[in-house]
Amino acid sequence: MQRHTHQEFIRFLNAVERAVPAGKLVHAILDNYGTHKHPKVKAWLARHPRWTFHFTPKSGSWLNAVEGFFSKLTRQRLRRGVFRSIVDLQAAINRYLAEYNDDWTCPALVERDWLIQRQLFRTEPGL
C-alpha cells in the first residue's frame, strides 16, 4: 500500500524546485496533514528561502478544491463499488478521471466562445 510520507513529500518538493525557474517565488498551499509539518520538511523549507508554505485552517476542508473533487469521485464512482484489488480500484479511478477530463469545460473558454458568436451573428440596424 502506498503511503504519504515526509520522504515522498520532500521528493515532490525537490521535483517542483527543479521545475520552477530560478528567481521565482514559490507559494504552496497545504492542508494540515502531519507530513507537511514533519521536522525534515521544515528543515527543507529553511534551506529553500524562495518557498513559502500557507496552511489552510484546520476546519476549512471546503477551501481545499481537491476535497470537493474527491467527494464527487467518491459519490459518483467509489461508493458502493466492489473492488477486488488495488489495481481494480485504481482502474476505476483512472476511468473516472478520463471521463471527467473529457467532459470538463473551461468556464473562460465558454465565455470567450459566447462573445465570439455574439460578435459574428449580431445584426446591425437597418440590415
C-alpha positions in Angstrom: 0.0 0.0 0.0 1.3 3.5 -0.9 1.9 5.8 2.0 2.2 9.6 2.0 5.4 10.1 4.0 7.6 13.1 4.5 10.2 11.5 2.3 7.7 11.3 -0.6 6.7 14.9 0.0 10.3 16.1 0.0 10.9 14.2 -3.3 7.8 16.1 -4.7 9.2 19.4 -3.4 12.5 18.7 -5.0 10.9 18.0 -8.3 8.9 21.2 -8.2 12.1 23.1 -7.1 13.9 21.8 -10.2 11.0 22.6 -12.5 10.4 26.2 -11.3 12.8 28.7 -12.9 15.4 30.2 -10.6 14.4 33.6 -9.1 10.7 32.8 -9.0 9.0 32.7 -5.6 7.0 29.5 -4.8 3.9 29.6 -2.6 2.5 26.2 -1.7 -1.0 25.9 -0.2 -1.2 22.9 2.0 -3.6 21.2 4.4 -2.6 20.3 7.9 -1.5 16.8 7.2 1.3 15.8 9.5 3.6 15.0 6.6 3.6 18.7 5.6 4.9 19.7 9.1 7.4 17.0 9.7 10.8 18.3 11.1 12.6 17.2 8.0 10.1 19.1 5.8 10.6 22.1 8.0 14.4 21.8 7.6 13.9 21.5 3.8 11.9 24.7 3.8 14.5 26.5 5.9 17.1 25.6 3.2 14.8 26.9 0.4 14.1 30.6 1.2 12.1 31.2 -2.0 9.4 28.8 -0.8 6.5 29.8 1.5 4.0 27.3 2.9 0.5 28.5 3.5 -1.7 26.2 5.6 -5.5 26.0 5.2 -7.4 26.3 8.5 -8.0 23.0 10.3 -11.7 23.3 9.9 -11.5 24.6 6.3 -11.6 21.5 4.1 -14.1 23.3 1.9 -11.2 25.7 1.0 -9.2 22.8 -0.5 -10.6 22.4 -4.1 -9.3 18.8 -4.3 -11.6 17.9 -1.3 -14.6 18.7 -3.4 -13.3 16.7 -6.3 -12.6 13.7 -4.0 -16.1 14.0 -2.7 -17.6 13.9 -6.2 -15.3 11.0 -7.1 -16.4 9.1 -4.0 -20.1 9.7 -4.6 -20.1 9.1 -8.4 -17.7 6.2 -8.7 -16.4 4.6 -5.5 -19.3 4.4 -3.0 -20.9 1.0 -3.1 -18.3 -0.1 -5.7 -16.8 -3.6 -5.4 -13.0 -3.6 -6.0 -11.3 -6.9 -5.6 -7.8 -5.4 -5.6 -5.9 -2.1 -5.5 -5.4 -2.5 -9.3 -9.3 -2.7 -9.8 -9.7 0.4 -7.6 -7.0 2.3 -9.5 -8.6 1.3 -12.8 -12.0 2.7 -11.6 -10.4 6.0 -10.6 -8.5 6.3 -13.8 -11.7 5.7 -15.8 -13.4 8.4 -13.8 -10.6 10.8 -14.4 -10.6 10.1 -18.2 -14.4 10.7 -18.3 -14.2 13.8 -16.1 -11.4 15.3 -18.2 -13.3 14.6 -21.4 -16.4 16.3 -20.1 -14.7 19.2 -18.4 -15.2 22.7 -19.9 -13.2 25.7 -19.0 -15.6 28.5 -18.0 -13.4 31.1 -19.5 -13.5 29.4 -22.9 -17.3 29.1 -22.8 -17.5 32.9 -22.1 -15.0 33.6 -24.9 -16.9 31.4 -27.4 -20.2 33.1 -26.4 -18.7 36.6 -27.0 -17.3 35.5 -30.4 -20.7 34.1 -31.5 -22.4 37.2 -30.4 -20.0 39.3 -32.4 -20.3 37.1 -35.5 -24.1 36.9 -35.6 -25.1 40.3 -34.3 -27.4 42.2 -36.6 -26.9 45.8 -37.5 -29.8 48.2 -37.5 -31.3 48.5 -41.0 -29.9 45.2 -42.4 
